[in-house]
Amino acid sequence: MTGGIALPGNRWDLLDGRTPDIAPSVSVVVAHYEQPEQLGRCLAGLAGQDHPADRLEVIVADDGSAVAPDVPEGVRLVRHADEGFRLAAVRNLGAAHATGDVLVFLDADTVPEPGFVRELTRMPGLAPDVVTVGRRRHADLTGVAPVADVRSVVTGRELPEPAWLAEAYDRSRNLLDADDRSYRHTIGAVLACSRVVFDATGGFDESFRSYGGEDWEWTYRAWLSGALLAHVPEAVAWHDGPDAGARDDHDRVTRNAEAILLAGLIPVPRTRPRGLPSSHVDIAVTAPPGASEGATFVSVDSVVAAVPGSEWVDAAALIDARGRLDRVRLHIEIVRQVRVDRRLDDLLERIARDGIGTVSILDEDDDVLLRIRSLRASAREGRWGREDLFPHVSERVEGVRLLAGEPDVAAYLGGWG
């Protein structure tokens, strides 16, 4: 990649005070289904944006409404047949017709304030790896006529914002301190990313056919593809109605269904099943090249035992990264035959917490035994042709040692050698 700024780690704060020399070309994809009044308010809000009009494209993506919605001149309408709830698919449809370098995803029941697009797209316009989420506020907009500036009509109509989300943004400094589970703090209705990041993910997962989760799953894959995550509280849009979690119909059964679905798609700890096998590999372990059968067995088995949630995979299949291997977070490459006699939880936690790109574990002669690589770091550095966007460290680790000669597998398994 040659255009834009390559950022280290999740350091989007390095963009503070900077704006693009030329406003980015932006495509706003508005997802819609049978919401003509709400769509009118949303489009009025988009017409009132202070982002340059000649750099702004608006696309209404209709999820099969019985009657095609009316849209103003200059707004594109794309539709697909009504085959049930297909929010992920209709967002992809809109994105497929978009021409902007930056994509903004908005829902028809959400009305942006005049600075929404400008604020939300500033960082992706400067650094294409940044995914931004705006501030979705809530109000009862029933009966409100379309206006260019929604701020003029929301006073007295405000509804509570979800406290847990506000607390998460405060705790993470607006996602500056994002980690592998910060996907939970993004909202598909107020989301922006570059075309580069969107294409790298392959878009939203169209297997989602009910409300909720498609934005979190997409954000997790974007994170693995090297994205940074940033919350932009100045990018405000108003949702017509309360937060879904505050509605009586959004009960525990609904939330459980979403959690179970995501458990099969996001294999990171505290999201994946605790005991049941995961549908996707989170940490992939590859065997030492040229080792004997016995040395390979002890090497791989001791590493997998030391790293909960890891799985032994074929190195060639990992390169192809399809199926169960399409969202691997860490790759543990066994460089030389090795034995690991302790769990490595502390090391893995440090890799995640500190955003480390690679840890090379050395023997007493400073030869590499194991190499633990973040695929998120590899994806971004590969995109830019750089090797300095994440820390890469080498160290000795107690309990990890070279396996000299042919091991006694029975003794290893029995615990006496």
LUMTI-136916 format. One line per 5 residues: number of its first residue (from 0); their letters; for each residue x, y, z of C-alpha. Coordinates in pm, 1 decimal. Layout:
# residues N
NUM) a) X Y Z  ... .
This chain:
# residues 417
0) mtggi) 0.0 0.0 0.0  128.4 347.3 -81.2  -152.5 594.0 -0.5  -212.4 726.4 349.5  -36.4 692.9 682.2 .
5) alpgn) 82.3 362.1 826.4  18.6 360.6 1201.6  182.7 144.3 1468.1  -23.7 -73.9 1701.1  -358.3 90.7 1772.9 .
10) rwdll) -204.1 438.9 1788.2  -471.5 637.1 1607.3  -399.0 916.8 1853.8  -99.3 999.6 1634.4  -356.7 1152.2 1398.6 .
15) dgrtp) -481.2 1402.3 1659.4  -504.9 1751.0 1514.6  -456.8 1630.5 1156.8  -709.7 1645.6 874.7  -680.3 1525.6 515.4 .
20) diaps) -551.3 1786.5 270.8  -843.2 1690.8 48.6  -1166.1 1559.3 198.0  -1192.9 1184.9 128.3  -1445.9 1058.8 -120.3 .
25) vsvvv) -1715.1 900.3 95.3  -1998.3 660.6 19.3  -2271.1 638.7 281.5  -2463.5 310.4 267.6  -2804.7 345.7 433.3 .
30) ahyeq) -2968.4 11.4 515.2  -3348.7 29.0 485.6  -3656.2 -192.6 517.2  -4013.4 -61.2 531.2  -3912.7 262.4 710.4 .
35) peqlg) -4015.3 546.7 474.9  -4063.0 811.3 744.5  -3740.0 728.2 922.8  -3555.4 714.6 590.3  -3679.7 1065.1 509.7 .
40) rclag) -3529.6 1198.0 833.0  -3202.3 1011.2 773.3  -3164.3 1143.9 417.7  -3247.2 1497.1 532.1  -2968.5 1468.0 786.1 .
45) lagqd) -2728.4 1347.2 518.1  -2828.4 1638.0 293.3  -2725.1 1869.8 578.3  -2372.9 1731.8 616.7  -2081.0 1975.9 617.7 .
50) hpadr) -1863.9 1727.5 426.7  -1815.0 1858.8 69.1  -2115.9 1753.7 -136.3  -1903.0 1666.3 -439.6  -1710.1 1418.4 -221.3 .
55) leviv) -2019.1 1251.1 -75.9  -2223.3 969.4 -228.9  -2541.6 839.3 -65.3  -2670.6 490.8 -143.7  -2994.2 352.0 1.0 .
60) addgs) -2971.9 -26.4 18.8  -3322.7 -168.6 50.0  -3374.6 -512.1 203.8  -3678.2 -597.2 -9.0  -3947.7 -351.7 100.7 .
65) avapd) -4286.6 -420.4 -60.1  -4274.1 -76.8 -223.1  -3946.1 76.4 -331.8  -3865.3 378.5 -114.5  -3866.7 724.4 -266.6 .
70) vpegv) -3523.8 884.6 -264.6  -3422.1 1238.5 -364.6  -3238.5 1318.0 -683.2  -2872.3 1233.8 -647.7  -2932.2 946.6 -403.5 .
75) rlvrh) -2882.0 597.5 -546.7  -3123.6 317.9 -465.3  -3018.6 -47.5 -480.7  -3247.0 -334.4 -381.0  -3267.6 -707.9 -345.3 .
80) adegf) -3564.5 -940.2 -298.5  -3732.1 -983.1 37.8  -3598.1 -1315.6 161.8  -3618.2 -1237.9 531.7  -3386.0 -1031.4 749.4 .
85) rlaav) -3067.0 -978.9 547.7  -2898.9 -671.2 693.0  -2547.6 -806.4 630.4  -2628.6 -886.9 268.1  -2794.0 -552.3 197.8 .
90) rnlga) -2496.9 -365.2 342.8  -2271.8 -564.7 112.4  -2501.7 -479.8 -178.8  -2469.1 -110.5 -105.1  -2093.5 -137.3 -65.7 .
95) ahatg) -2066.2 -318.7 -398.8  -2216.9 -13.2 -570.9  -2012.3 239.8 -373.5  -1736.6 441.1 -540.6  -1590.3 619.5 -236.9 .
100) dvlvf) -1251.3 554.2 -81.6  -1421.7 553.8 260.4  -1744.7 367.6 337.3  -1990.8 479.7 605.3  -2263.6 241.8 721.4 .
105) ldadt) -2578.6 400.9 858.0  -2925.2 263.9 928.7  -3242.8 430.5 802.6  -3369.9 482.4 1157.2  -3058.8 681.7 1252.3 .
110) vpepg) -3023.4 1055.2 1177.0  -2672.9 1204.1 1158.5  -2579.6 1543.8 1297.3  -2424.7 1783.9 1038.6  -2063.5 1696.9 1127.8 .
115) fvrel) -2115.3 1321.9 1144.2  -1958.6 1221.0 812.5  -1666.5 1463.8 842.1  -1580.1 1351.2 1195.4  -1626.7 979.4 1131.5 .
120) trmpg) -1420.9 970.4 811.3  -1130.6 1192.3 916.3  -913.2 908.1 1042.8  -988.9 652.9 767.0  -922.8 938.9 522.3 .
125) lapdv) -576.5 985.0 671.2  -487.4 626.6 760.9  -684.1 359.6 572.3  -631.8 94.1 841.1  -852.6 277.9 1092.9 .
130) vtvgr) -1209.1 157.8 1152.6  -1418.1 419.5 1332.2  -1743.0 397.8 1525.3  -1949.4 703.9 1603.8  -2166.3 790.1 1901.2 .
135) rrhad) -2520.0 659.7 1858.6  -2757.4 855.4 2076.1  -3126.5 775.3 2123.6  -3444.1 982.0 2099.1  -3813.1 937.7 2031.3 .
140) ltgva) -3847.6 1095.4 1687.0  -4207.5 989.1 1628.5  -4383.6 1250.1 1416.9  -4074.2 1466.4 1370.4  -4049.1 1618.8 1023.0 .
145) pvadv) -3723.9 1575.8 826.7  -3470.7 1848.7 903.9  -3113.9 1915.3 794.4  -2993.3 1954.8 1154.1  -3142.6 1696.7 1388.6 .
150) rsvvt) -3005.8 1882.9 1689.8  -3287.1 2134.7 1647.2  -3557.0 1876.0 1722.7  -3415.7 1628.6 1975.5  -3433.4 1846.2 2287.1 .
155) grelp) -3677.9 1689.9 2530.1  -3696.2 1370.2 2323.5  -3370.4 1213.3 2441.6  -3362.9 854.1 2563.3  -3091.4 685.7 2773.5 .
160) epawl) -2769.7 566.6 2613.1  -2643.3 218.3 2710.8  -2431.1 276.2 3020.6  -2212.7 -32.3 2963.3  -2099.6 100.5 2626.6 .
165) aeayd) -2021.7 448.5 2757.3  -1821.8 288.8 3039.5  -1631.3 72.6 2789.6  -1535.0 376.9 2583.1  -1424.4 561.9 2895.0 .
170) rsrnl) -1224.2 265.5 3023.0  -1050.5 208.6 2688.4  -992.1 579.2 2615.0  -1228.5 562.3 2316.9  -1076.6 228.0 2208.1 .
175) ldadd) -719.9 356.9 2203.9  -655.2 66.2 2440.4  -845.7 -179.4 2220.2  -783.9 -551.3 2251.6  -899.3 -873.1 2085.8 .
180) rsyrh) -1252.3 -836.5 2228.2  -1308.4 -468.4 2153.1  -1520.8 -567.0 1854.8  -1804.8 -566.0 2112.9  -1784.1 -187.0 2125.9 .
185) tigav) -1863.3 -120.6 1760.7  -2204.7 -49.1 1610.2  -2280.9 -126.8 1246.9  -2528.5 161.6 1225.1  -2256.0 425.6 1280.3 .
190) lacsr) -1947.4 261.6 1133.6  -1681.1 374.8 884.4  -1383.9 209.9 718.3  -1171.8 244.6 408.6  -1250.9 47.7 96.6 .
195) vvfda) -915.1 -124.0 151.8  -1015.8 -264.5 490.4  -1365.0 -358.9 375.2  -1228.6 -551.2 78.3  -967.4 -721.3 297.8 .
200) tggfd) -1247.0 -868.1 512.3  -1464.5 -976.0 221.0  -1754.9 -776.0 362.9  -2022.3 -869.8 614.6  -2104.3 -1236.5 672.0 .
205) esfrs) -2430.6 -1294.1 485.4  -2513.7 -1602.8 688.6  -2653.6 -1366.4 954.2  -3030.4 -1376.9 909.2  -3154.8 -1222.3 1235.0 .
210) ygged) -3094.0 -904.9 1431.3  -2756.4 -850.3 1595.9  -2399.6 -971.2 1577.4  -2309.5 -916.4 1212.0  -2126.2 -592.1 1295.7 .
215) wewty) -1926.5 -751.0 1579.3  -1827.2 -1048.0 1364.7  -1717.7 -817.3 1081.5  -1520.6 -595.3 1317.6  -1336.6 -895.2 1460.5 .
220) rawls) -1227.6 -1001.6 1112.5  -1127.6 -643.7 1033.9  -916.1 -642.0 1351.1  -745.9 -966.0 1244.0  -680.4 -814.1 900.5 .
225) galla) -476.2 -539.0 1066.5  -733.6 -269.0 1139.8  -713.8 -17.4 1422.5  -1031.7 58.2 1619.0  -1133.3 409.1 1724.6 .
230) hvpea) -1445.1 555.6 1883.2  -1523.9 907.6 1761.4  -1762.3 1064.4 2015.2  -1788.8 1382.3 1805.0  -1953.7 1182.5 1523.1 .
235) vawhd) -2308.8 1179.3 1657.3  -2615.9 1020.6 1501.7  -2957.4 984.2 1663.2  -3137.6 651.7 1662.5  -3516.8 670.9 1658.6 .
240) gpdag) -3615.5 473.2 1966.4  -3443.3 313.8 2265.0  -3135.6 96.8 2260.4  -3227.0 -262.3 2167.6  -3096.5 -389.1 2500.2 .
245) arddh) -3345.6 -167.1 2682.2  -3651.5 -303.1 2500.1  -3865.7 -569.2 2661.9  -3864.7 -779.6 2346.2  -3484.7 -803.5 2347.5 .
250) drvtr) -3493.3 -1075.7 2611.2  -3239.0 -1322.6 2735.6  -3341.7 -1585.3 2477.9  -3257.1 -1341.7 2197.7  -2927.1 -1245.9 2354.9 .
255) naeai) -2840.2 -1611.7 2409.7  -2902.3 -1694.2 2044.6  -2668.2 -1414.1 1941.4  -2399.2 -1520.9 2190.5  -2413.6 -1883.3 2071.6 .
260) llagl) -2390.1 -1777.2 1707.5  -2088.7 -1555.4 1778.3  -1924.6 -1829.2 1987.1  -1900.3 -2034.4 1670.8  -1760.9 -1750.3 1460.9 .
265) ipvpr) -1523.5 -1562.8 1691.9  -1280.2 -1813.4 1849.3  -1112.1 -1569.4 2089.4  -1120.8 -1656.6 2464.6  -1430.4 -1537.3 2653.7 .
270) trprg) -1632.5 -1548.7 2331.9  -1569.9 -1903.7 2206.9  -1712.4 -2207.9 2391.3  -1538.7 -2289.6 2719.1  -1545.2 -2666.9 2673.3 .
275) lpssh) -1704.2 -2747.9 2338.9  -1477.6 -2747.2 2031.6  -1460.4 -2420.3 1841.4  -1572.9 -2397.4 1480.6  -1263.5 -2192.8 1394.7 .
280) vdiav) -900.8 -2215.6 1502.8  -780.4 -1931.4 1725.0  -415.8 -2026.9 1780.2  -246.5 -2245.5 1519.3  58.1 -2457.4 1598.6 .
285) tappg) 284.2 -2587.1 1320.0  536.3 -2868.3 1361.6  916.5 -2841.6 1348.1  1046.0 -2914.9 997.5  1250.1 -3230.2 953.7 .
290) asega) 1187.9 -3368.3 1303.0  1130.8 -3737.8 1367.7  783.4 -3868.0 1443.8  862.4 -3888.5 1814.3  1018.2 -3541.9 1831.6 .
295) tfvsv) 727.3 -3397.0 1637.0  477.7 -3559.1 1873.6  642.1 -3432.0 2191.6  706.8 -3087.6 2044.4  352.2 -3032.4 1923.6 .
300) dsvva) 179.2 -3201.9 2215.2  372.7 -3006.1 2479.1  308.7 -2675.4 2301.6  -63.9 -2743.7 2261.8  -82.5 -2844.0 2629.5 .
305) avpgs) 92.0 -2519.6 2724.9  -142.6 -2301.8 2517.9  -514.4 -2359.9 2587.3  -725.4 -2324.0 2274.8  -441.9 -2397.7 2035.3 .
310) ewvda) -453.9 -2662.9 1762.8  -196.9 -2841.4 1549.2  -245.6 -2751.4 1183.3  -68.4 -2813.7 857.1  164.3 -2525.6 767.6 .
315) aalid) 55.9 -2525.8 401.8  -312.0 -2508.3 499.0  -237.9 -2212.3 726.3  -94.4 -2018.5 433.8  -415.7 -2078.4 238.6 .
320) argrl) -618.9 -1973.1 547.3  -961.1 -2102.3 449.6  -1241.6 -2273.9 634.3  -1155.1 -2328.1 1000.5  -827.6 -2140.0 953.3 .
325) drvrl) -974.0 -1815.2 821.2  -957.5 -1628.9 1153.7  -640.4 -1752.0 1322.1  -518.5 -1490.9 1570.8  -177.0 -1632.0 1663.4 .
330) hieiv) 58.9 -1869.4 1483.5  303.3 -2065.3 1701.2  576.6 -2190.5 1472.9  788.4 -2465.3 1627.3  1120.7 -2382.0 1466.0 .
335) rqvrv) 1326.9 -2657.8 1635.4  1215.7 -2966.4 1823.5  1122.3 -2849.9 2167.6  959.8 -2943.4 2495.2  743.7 -2701.8 2693.0 .
340) drrld) 692.2 -2789.7 3058.1  469.1 -2502.9 3170.3  162.1 -2315.6 3053.7  229.9 -2001.3 2854.8  -82.5 -1805.1 2955.1 .
345) dller) 121.0 -1512.7 3090.1  314.3 -1477.5 2765.8  0.2 -1489.1 2553.1  -169.1 -1230.4 2773.9  131.7 -1000.3 2734.3 .
350) iardg) 126.7 -1041.0 2355.7  -240.7 -937.9 2348.5  -209.1 -659.4 2607.2  102.7 -498.4 2460.3  15.5 -552.0 2094.9 .
355) igtvs) 333.3 -747.6 2022.9  387.7 -857.8 1665.5  628.6 -1146.3 1722.2  790.3 -1318.4 2018.8  1088.1 -1538.4 1935.6 .
360) ilded) 1168.6 -1777.5 2220.9  1539.1 -1856.7 2238.2  1753.0 -2134.5 2381.1  2071.1 -2079.2 2580.4  2268.4 -2026.7 2259.0 .
365) ddvll) 2016.8 -1763.6 2137.4  1883.7 -1990.4 1864.9  1509.5 -1964.8 1801.8  1299.5 -2250.7 1939.4  948.8 -2110.2 1899.0 .
370) rirsl) 815.2 -1809.4 1713.2  474.5 -1672.9 1819.6  336.6 -1440.3 1554.2  30.8 -1214.3 1558.1  -144.9 -1251.4 1223.4 .
375) rasar) -302.7 -908.5 1275.3  44.4 -756.6 1289.1  159.3 -960.7 990.6  -140.5 -849.9 784.6  -84.2 -479.2 840.9 .
380) egrwg) 292.7 -490.0 803.0  253.9 -699.2 488.6  9.1 -445.9 345.4  260.3 -164.6 391.0  580.9 -360.3 330.1 .
385) redlf) 699.4 -261.3 678.9  845.4 -448.4 975.5  828.2 -173.2 1238.0  455.9 -122.0 1304.6  446.5 -366.4 1597.5 .
390) phvse) 708.9 -465.7 1857.8  910.5 -775.4 1770.9  1094.7 -924.1 2066.7  1327.8 -1214.5 2143.4  1364.4 -1367.9 2487.3 .
395) rvegv) 1432.3 -1683.8 2684.5  1131.3 -1834.7 2858.6  1161.9 -2062.9 3158.7  1019.1 -2408.1 3093.6  1080.7 -2400.9 2717.6 .
400) rllag) 1385.5 -2602.8 2617.1  1547.0 -2770.5 2320.5  1457.9 -3136.2 2285.2  1794.1 -3304.3 2240.9  1800.8 -3624.2 2037.9 .
405) epdva) 1517.7 -3874.3 2007.0  1271.0 -3841.5 2296.7  1118.6 -4127.1 2495.5  751.6 -4069.2 2413.9  625.2 -4322.1 2670.5 .
410) aylgg) 829.5 -4153.2 2944.7  702.4 -3812.3 2836.4  340.4 -3927.4 2844.4  382.1 -4122.3 3167.6  545.4 -3832.7 3345.9 .
415) wg) 872.1 -4000.1 3442.8  1092.8 -3848.8 3175.3 .
